[in-house]
Amino acid sequence: MSGRVRREHTFTPVRTLFHLLPTFLQLESHSSSIYAERKQRMPSQSAPTRAKSKRAKIEQSDASASKLILPTEDSRLALSHGTLTGAMSQKALGKQPEHTFNFFEEIPLDILGEIFYFLAPIELLQLARTTKRLRELLMSSSSTVYWKTARQVIAPGMPPCPEGLSEPQYANLMFSNHCHKCFQEDGDLFMHVEAYVQLCDKCSLEEFKRWKELPEEVDGALAELIPATSEKLTAAERKQAWEKANAHWRSAARTRFHVKTALSLHKEYKKVRGAKKKAEWLENQKALWQKTEEHATACRIHFQDQRQKEKQRERKTRIQRRIEIKGRLDALGWREEYDYMGRCSPQETPSAELMMKALYTEYELSEEEWESLKDGMIQWMQEVRATREYHQRSQKILQRIKDKIGPTYLAYILAQHPNPIVPSLMEVAMMDGIAAHLEATPLDEELPEGVLDAGLAKIPEFAANWKANLEQSLLNLVRALPDYAGKEEISMDVLSYASIMFSCRRCEKLMAYPPVLVHACFFKDYQRPKQRKSNKKESLNVAEATTSAEPQSTKVGADICDALPRSRTRFWKPDTLLYLKEDIYHHTNSLLDRRGLSRTTPAEVLFTLNPYVEGLCRCFPSSTRKPERKATRWSQAIKACRRHRSGDYEGCFDLVETTVVEHMPGYRENEAPAYWYSLCPFCHTKEWHFSNHLIACHNLTPGEVTACQQYALREPGREVAYEYVALP
């Protein structure tokens, strides 16, 4: 099987021979003199030559690497001559122009061999692609030791070269970074180890075919001897989500076989005559294939080990890099800011996005890099310092609000009737008679005794006005109904009627009153005001950002305004998401008239009854298009209600007695929601683990938590879905 190439070998930078030559030239005065003499005899301008393309060079080199060149008479002569020029016969060299200079033709082979020992396998491959003479030397069997040494230095644990490949071929397979067919270097590459080839996605699809797509019909006995791959090579295969139940057969369905190997083995297999010889041939091929698989497995284990080592090295480098950066910032006086930066959000420290990449990169920190990062790091630490001071200031003001206002406000909440509609604690703190006193005293000092008594006494009045404004915003939606159009005075009790149902344009959930005040889509977070250039604390009007039931114009200072985002307080502001379901209003009134109930019946009463109803209008296609009659509970039926163009809603529902459907398939008793979300009266956040929230965030005692759970507004977490029951 094949796999994506993930080499983790640590290569030295690509070094040309000219980087290493001066060292060896000092050792050989003869070579140095030749170099100086030939350089003086070089013409001032050489004739222009046409450079070969990169693909042509690679093709020519890989063609030479495909077959190991054995020592010839000329190459043996080279050893006696001791130079690369002596290794080339006059027939191979041809006619050479006078005054040409090529140092590598005259350099002694022992010095050239010493240079080869310093090169990596990929560098030997690149060197072999420069000239014909170097390629002939490096591709000869006498140069095998250079390839082995280079491979063992770079990858000591790599398996040895297999029998079917030469050392240059093995190096090209294991260390090259291009497709062996189209020579592209971009994109993912697949190393098909058993097939001794590395290909891209496109070339893999050309070289590997499914069994039925092979050019010739290959004997099935050869299937287990042909290299295959089950990698996801097409876009459709890569889009398939992994499923445990279908993983095995999907992998088998996309298995592809190496075409060249399949045709080659099939051709040899057809030449073998006789069943006995065929069996012997198959046994020999299986033995060879077993060796190939063992070698491929060893290569994969080696690459996996290299990946683990590289990950460990990168992890250690990152840790060491952070330690060095921390030490340098500590020397500049930013130690506390460095330790605090993890508590800052990206919005509070804009420089963190850029500097975080430099902090967690896997390269060692150099002096030049630090000089380029220093200014950015200091700017980041300055932002962290300002954020830390803001957090400390906000924490002090929030703690003051909890200590001085929290107990009085808790007593007020518990004195109300169940499900009270009250403002949040932060909205109470922004009252005119409280906010000024909270900020007048420095945060490091205690508030004077009794300074907040007058403001705390106005909490009931403030809460009543807040609730009235909130309900008026909902009554404005009710005034759009035909029955209430033009009426200025509408009773607050209308909001609790069963026919008044609200919905959310984002999630299309139906809600009555007061659960509509708990729906999460209608809440927004307080945003910290943008930093002003002036350090002067200006008073900000946040009445527009509190609730849709706006309190009286309230001026608060910068301390409380900045502390709002840190308080986790949310405010109810549905904007255009909230709308009234007029179609449900008419359908429900039709049902109440049919049952003989008053139209002022509360929604809580009708949800408790939740009778089975049969839809008779066009909103329920089963009543007009199909002969069977169906019924479901009212809470499920109103979801299918639509507006009638005629405006006539009389007789939309027909009541169905429970005795008629209780024995029918699909019948279900009226059930309460499995769980509820409670609205915290202090911060207006919707919590599932309400008791844990009150203890952890508001420091309430178990007795106070129990009392708050009985008084909090709730919204069902998941509505019960009722099936339609076929009527007899």
Steps between C-alpha positions, in 0.01 A plus 500: 500500500606860448484809713543873495859616519582637843880505517645646815873459426706799604698597191788744504456803273575431136871562459672538170846361448637852488421539870725204584769532238717764672560265790628224276688734269721600789593134542599449136742760363504321166126546458528861610765577239292340228202708608702825484661415166176399332324808634753732334460318168118526503354718224339827602157391377385148434263403223136501611353158563139400514406400854297186543170516677463355847275224372748401230782480753296288738383269220856450379630436851218264595550309177861444597400406853251242376780256422819454698803568279767237543869589483618519141852489362503880489382534858765252618751710311384798702624346821839455348506856370366632831289777344153530357643599160706182491184303559350620174621356173575724207197358325277602787660841542509584134682803374556752780550872432828655607533712813185346661494473873321239711651444838324167556669347198844549653425458870637176648232240570605457862427868569174476305410193707569691821261769381235237426518380862374842614188496280150373573324256263282773352813710438671209327195471276515870419874475431447204267264716294763766428740334248519174311840412650388547859184303428698213352729498801221517760287241321784248479530210742827642633305793651260281699692572819424873469126439478502259792704737715274796418188298580635365829606848616162659423277207600689241707189289561386484138478143360774405252452524128277216369628255240283640220644852520839662465625747760424806281149366435447441870619851581269643233207310652562584865638855483363669187220754537336482157266272310698240305274532197398865458781642721273745683600595853178668617218315671488167678720214385435130554793267554404158366782310666416157360492643147821702558341819372382837635204664327254784538122454505455534126787270406395246764162473327681438170748245635257321732169362377220296652509131415222525244660809342838337418594516128513120480318224682751388765484159664341521843781294655729803456283742697689448824838552326423844351564823692168665588376815670173592672581871541228757427624636167188670360309798635186290549689245709655771716157650571364172638458517877664218693254248638609202702233272356589582137875556533603146396294464184569859391872436530465182295287677238764766432797257494712554188783286359828601339445464127863453395567225753171327421570485127860392554408214735214393275733487200749283687224281638365426151845385385514233771366166372358227714309509825799382704731769364231762548468399865879516546509840331225631726684373809816680393309820433328474838838469669624809316180684580534412868847656505362810326220532756742455788722773362201731443379439856847579633503824298163606641612426853814702435302799371262475795792503743650796317170688528484436872858613547440810292188584701693462822779716362252768390327487839829546683598780262171680560538469875858622487397786273228612742745478789748719314234757405370503857852558631557787260167661592575444869822692457298787351255500795202318342493182711156555655349588165646186339345281772164679466468497120308170497206672676457762228266455207606571139268802495678649800852443360498537118877440476463149644390347168826594329737454794352166605622344176852619571475372856400144411704438185735201494820684410769611738507866590790696352624845584392639163151357539467637854591848381222479243249370758598722791281801416197283429545305824526821702184633337325173587614523862377859519157384386509221758591749773210727408266199490623374837435840657154501343426152638612600848294819492193313375538229761505757779189681380313172444592377845376828646168458318459143627584590857299821531200437272479121468344414840233771475416400142476129593252584774293697251492207252392250764220732610337486155256245364637197308654566158573867566604723212780708646801691363854372541726600787719715273195691376408572861857618564463752215210679672542874554505472876752215509750536211632840609575381853664178380753693294546802721693304760842367386497129432769432761287655777180386671171670425366723780220349705150576374610674182296257286190477719301757304580333168425148627159615621409587138566145369128399500403812309783456251412131447132582444583763237747260337235226477238744367729615221579140413135400481417807294752392239313167474159667495612702200511170309153408627358829368571374148219241540159598352320456835735744678573749222446860608471420870731710711424333832555125496512292815828332585307176543467474121863385480418183695209394274529163329444661160799734540800301376834652410765355272866550416602565140837334562394163646121507429422395856153576641482669842233634730534770763709513722729225356564734206715707738735201550568409136875513431473648150357822643792569736818691421827551684628830620793618291785698647506855358783579264805657657502877479809704432428716803555352845216710641212286626191612313152402604329264256130456441432124492124519515481396135702186568320370809168353390224573257316632807723802533529649849510870564806676363782372716851646503772267622875537516772312320569257786158334499475520122835325455407239759183392315673250262689346793179447697363243252174696503281481192215724394176415321487671164330290230487777237344350185537135605180505707160498331143403588336199331171639372401169339529317834295776663203435269531119504520487879195726541314267266594204722397683819163587347452140392578369848287763668789669680553872537745673270671634809611151600868515605756312296604305808147354532480396135849347508390299803191370319673465160208312341507290186369698203424425136599767249217588263645794307743504208792534740474123546525328157399162640144631550446592131741295287491166677198298606636415846439727798781582743523668835776624726533709813441874482864595575608299195213604273557878534845457339326424169269802512524748214331827420169475308467733205123509543530613861248233608628284785174356626503123549877453458513228767273225619549359848572129530420323824782315668295177510497495119879510451646354819515149350627614159863458387697817565292617795703671771406643834546871557853537636691781661842594353784278612711792622484878530734793457477756779569872466736633763339810657840652579676483160220390262694202364312183411641210698430127502695433821331789673599412855869464412492838327349676803758351735806554279420842351283669764618334824152403621439256782316169437183643658509807280563282194192290574287812536627649174431177312133528592474861384709503179352530153532181298495387139462136390826363368340265247139491397317170493422390143164323461416273207187515289247230587277351229135537591249221438 
